[in-house]
Amino acid sequence: MNFRDLKEQYRVLKTDIDKAISNCLNEGQFILGSDVMALEQELADYVGVKHCISCANGTDALVLSIMNFSIGAGDAVFAPDFTYFATINCAMLRGATPVLVDIEKDTFNISPEALEKAIINTKKEGKLTPKAIITVDLFGLCADYPKIQAIAKKYNLLIIEDGAQGFGSSINGKKACSFADIGTTSFFPAKPLGCYGDGGAIFTNNDEWADNLRSIRMQGRSKEDKYDNRSIGINSRLDSLQAAVLRVKLKAFKDYELKAVNDVAKIYTDHLSSIVATPTIPDGFYSSWAQYTIRLKDRSQRDGLKEYLHSKGIPTMIYYPRGMHSQTAVVNSNCNSGFFPNTDEVVQTCLSLPMHPYLNPEDQNLVIDSIKEFIG
Ligand SMILES: *Cc1c(COP(=O)(O)O)cnc(C)c1O
């Protein structure tokens, strides 16, 4: 059994993917070719924003967003403690200080109440200038944007939405990557929409920022003269081959994959919610299920279950085994520390189960039955 079955996906989409790759090879435009332009338009239309700017990976999408807002030394960036390191690495890389915020246990996302407290504390301390909130749509579920947008407005902060895991999810029909000043995503192969290597994208409705992002993804190049550079940028572009693959996969994602993962999630929840803590999806929210993560009673039950499932040939992952506040790079940089009781509990009790659109009923039943056997 596979944790995420990319081989099966390729088997199903092979004819179209092979054709798209071969077209791209025949066209011979390997960087920012016609597939990249077409994909950017398709992604912008799907997410429901004016501009999509593709780039080399999800981390660069965040770095470019931080650069666009000139966030750097002396600035505070608020981010959830429970996430993948890229969420705060982008800020630290540019010299800014992440202020970490505890999560809500049932959604795994940043706690709006803890966020507001962290902002108030940071202002009171007066050492850093609060600039932005980096929200994360963890495991495919949008953060609580109605509350977070109100907080951002109250304290005059920008929002950057790290939608690396949230592509395709929504709140009352409004799509992930459209909730913030700038939204970002990743096309790493195992993400909800993945390519066959690295890839990423940035979303915004702001014309000026979009123009700047297009420039700084190519060394700060001028629009009029490609050998004049108007600012300092990086080199972060999406390959045409990846765009060609993504266009085929985006179609499958829209046509049936997103629905398929929601069907898989419903079966897990129907069978498991009475014996373990299954993920909570608030009213009006729709997840893209980057992960299906359950919570166990304590660490020994979690580790025991992982071991037991492994013995049955069932792969599981611990997303994530530590919070950002215990990352060596964070500890060494003396970032503002706080209290993270929910992260501290979740890192000991979380377990992510096999989850992808091609999970077959026999395999899923084996996962469910094995968990029932173990918990008793
Ligand atoms: C994967 C991921 C990223 C980074 O994406 P890459 O394409 O691997 O650089 C950023 N944030 C989160 C939450 C992620 O899961």
The ligand as an SDF file (V2000), in Angstrom:
LIG
                    3D

 15 15  0  0  0  0  0  0  0  0999 V2000
    5.5900   21.8650    1.1540 C   0  0  0  0  0  0  0  0  0  0  0  0
    5.3610   23.0960    1.9170 C   0  0  0  0  0  0  0  0  0  0  0  0
    6.0410   24.2960    1.6280 C   0  0  0  0  0  0  0  0  0  0  0  0
    7.1870   24.3810    0.6600 C   0  0  0  0  0  0  0  0  0  0  0  0
    6.9570   23.9280   -0.6160 O   0  0  0  0  0  0  0  0  0  0  0  0
    8.1980   23.4190   -1.5250 P   0  0  0  0  0  0  0  0  0  0  0  0
    7.6070   23.3680   -2.8860 O   0  0  0  0  0  0  0  0  0  0  0  0
    8.6040   22.0840   -0.9900 O   0  0  0  0  0  0  0  0  0  0  0  0
    9.2790   24.4350   -1.4090 O   0  0  0  0  0  0  0  0  0  0  0  0
    5.6930   25.4180    2.3310 C   0  0  0  0  0  0  0  0  0  0  0  0
    4.7560   25.3840    3.2950 N   0  0  0  0  0  0  0  0  0  0  0  0
    4.0920   24.2640    3.6180 C   0  0  0  0  0  0  0  0  0  0  0  0
    3.0460   24.3140    4.6790 C   0  0  0  0  0  0  0  0  0  0  0  0
    4.3790   23.0710    2.9540 C   0  0  0  0  0  0  0  0  0  0  0  0
    3.7200   21.9550    3.2890 O   0  0  0  0  0  0  0  0  0  0  0  0
  1  2  1  0
  2  3  1  0
  2 14  2  0
  3  4  1  0
  3 10  2  0
  4  5  1  0
  5  6  1  0
  6  7  2  0
  6  8  1  0
  6  9  1  0
 10 11  1  0
 11 12  2  0
 12 13  1  0
 12 14  1  0
 14 15  1  0
M  END
$$$$
